[in-house]
Amino acid sequence: MNTAMVWFRRDLRIHDNAALWHALKAARRVHCVFVFDSDILDALPDKTDRRVEFIHASVGALRRTLESRGGGLHILAGSPRHLIPELAAELGAMTVYAARDYEPAAVERDAWVAERLTKAGRRLELVKDQVIFEADEILTAAGTPYHVFSPFKRAWLAKLDAFHLGTYPVEDLLGNLAPAAPRRMPALADMGFRSTDLIELGVQPGEAGGRARWEEFRERIDRYRETRDFPAVNAPSRLSVHLRFGTLSIRELARFAHEHAGEGADTWLSELIWRDFYQMLLARYPHITRHAFQSRFDALVWPNPPDHYQAWCEARTGYPIVDAAMRQLNQTGYMHNRLRMIAASFLVKDLHVDWRQGERYFAQKLLDYDLAANVGGWQWSAGVGTDAQPWFRIFNPVTQSEKFDPSGSFIRHFLPELAAVPDKFIHAPWKMTPTQRLACCIGSDYPPPLVDHTRARATTLALFRG
C-alpha cells in the first residue's frame, strides 16, 4: 500500500500509538488527521468547557510533534462522517486507521464512515488501543461476558502477558509520515468556545502534560493503597483525563503497575482493570447508558424531588462532605473517586433522585468524563448495575465523612463558611448547640440538612422492596 491515513480521536499522542504504528507498517506514506467533531461539540451546553480546551491544546501539541518528525496533521472542523471519506479521497489513502471506540454513538459513527469508505473502494481499519483487553477477549468458560468484577480481574491477570503490555515502536517508522499543507488550526472561538481556567487549575494538556503527571505519580505510587480514599491527601494519580483522551498509553501504565512490586501498584492496577471492565460492559451492553443493567430496577419510580436535585447540584444539601465534593466538581471539573461514590449514593439513596440525572450532571462537569466509567460508577452506587453495591447497602454521609476526612481539612477547603466549626461538629454542623453556632449560623451561613438520613434510608429500602 502506498498511502494510508491515521484518524486521531482518543489517542492524542505519538508514543505507543497502535493506529499510527499499523498505518506506518502498512504504507510508505501516512497522512495524519484530527477532526473537531461538530456532531459532538455543537451539542455541548457549556461553551466554556475545559474538555474542549484540553483537546484543543493537545491537538496543537500533537501537530507540533508530528511536524518535528517530518510529518504533519490535517486539522479539520465539522462532521467526520463526511470529512474523513472526503479527505481520504483527496489524499489517495486506501485505508484509514483509527483506534476503536466503544461508546454507542462512536460505534454508529464509525459504521457510517466505514460504509462510505467501502463504497469508494477504501476501508476503515479499527485497532485496539485504549484498553488492554477489549469486549470479547476476556470471557467466562461458557463464552459469555463477566458480570462480576472479581472473576473478571482474575481472568484478566491470568491472560496478561508481555505481548498485551508491549509497546508499539512508532518511533522506528516515522520516516513514512507525510507532511500536511500549511493550514490555520481552528481557534476555540471559531468553534464557539471560550478559554477556561484549565492551566490555572494545574492541568497540563498533551503528551508532555501526561508524561509529567505520570512521572510525578510514580514517585508516590507505593503509598496509593493507604491514602487513596482520603480527599485531602495528594493520593490519586490524576491521570484519568490523559487516559480519556489518550495522551498517555494504557499499556505503559499497566506494564509499570504490573511489574512494580508493592500493594500500592497492585491496588492501582486494579483501578486500570476496572476501566477495562466498564469498557467491556459498554461494548457488550450499550443499552446500559439509559437503562439499569439489572433490568428489574428499570421499574423503580424515583420520586425525583426537583428541589433535591437542584440543591445537590448547587452544593447546598446541608451535608458538608457532599457539598464539598460538589464544590470541588463545580469549581475544578474534578472530583475525588471516594467522593464520587459518596455524592452519587447520596443523590440516589438519600435524595431519591434517578441515577441518570446524576450521571448526566457529571457528564457535563467532569474533565475526565468517560461514558463507560461514569455509567458503571453511577449504576454501582445506585445498586442497579452489574457487580453493583447491593441496593440495601447505603452510605451514611456523616460516617463516611468522619472516616475519610477526619479533621475536616477537605471540607474546610471547599466550604470556607465552615472553617471555624470545631472538629467535633465539622461533619454534622447542625448538631452544634446555640452557643457553638457562633462559629457558623446554620440556616444563614450554611444550610440545615435537606433530609434526615435515617428516614431517607428507610424510604430507599421501601422503594427497592416495592
Secondary structure, DSSP 8 states (H G I E B T S, - for coil): --EEEEEESS---STT-HHHHHHHHH-SEEEEEEEEEHHHHTT-S-SS-HHHHHHHHHHHHHHHHHHHTT---EEEEE-HHHHHHHHHHHHT-SEEEEE---SHHHHHHHHHHHHHHHHTT-EEEEE--S-SS-TTTSB-TTS-B--SHHHHHHHHHHH--TTTT----GGGGGGGB----------TGGGT----STTTTT---HHHHHHHHHHHHHTTGGGHHHHTT-TTSS-S---HHHHHTTSS-HHHHHHHHHHS-SHHHHHHHHHHHHHHHHHHHHHH-GGGGTS-SSGGGGG------HHHHHHHHTT-SS-HHHHHHHHHHHHHS---HHHHHHHHHIIIIIS---HHHHHHHHHHH-TT--HHHHHHHHHHHHT-STT---TT----HHHHHHHHSTT-HHHHHH-GGGTTS-GGGTT-GGGS-TTGGGGS-BTTTB---SS-HHHHHHHHHHHHH-
